Amino acid sequence: MKHFPSHLLAVAAFAAAAPSAHAQGDPAAGKQLYAARCSGCHSVEYNGVGPTHKNLVGRRAGTAQGYTYSNALKNSTVIWGPDTLSRWLTDPEKFIPGQKMFVSVPDAKERADIVAYLLQAGRPQQSTPRQPGE
Ligand code: HEC
């Protein structure tokens, strides 16, 4: 009997083990939703009616430089990340009472898409590299 070349089997096994796409929010769809629903007041470059989303991820709520926040946001200790952004967009007034953004994203899929976009577009631009095991 002929031997089947073992390196071909190895290649086949590797292809089958390739990671599947993440079933979370879709940042490309989120970018379009952001343009339609958020960009009237927000930008990932500058402050407008709302604070800029530049360097949003990991930032404390109410701390974009040069923007005049409500006291509620200024005094909040919330740190923006996937979970807090999702809760904010579900119902800002419930999450941080006394705030002044009267827009929400009740649809879970749309919210996940917008958060996925913000995690990319609003990630810190000068991040300090982490040491392995830190
Ligand atoms: C009508 C204007 C308006 C729209 C539209 C709007 N926002 Fe806001 N947003 C604001 C204002 C005003 C604040 C500041 C709230 C405060 O100071 O209480 C804010 C604050 C925020 C913050 C907190 C930022 C920080 O620096 O702490 C996030 C995050 C945010 N908005 C996300 C969004 C997203 C995502 C959308 C689109 C789904 C959106 N906003 C749509 C006006 C708006």
Residues whose N, C-alpha, C, O or C-beta is under 5 A from the ligand:
A	BS01	HEC	R37 C38 G40 C41 V49 G50 P51 T52 R60 A61 G62 T63 A64 T68 Y69 S70 L73 Q99 K100 M101 V103 V105
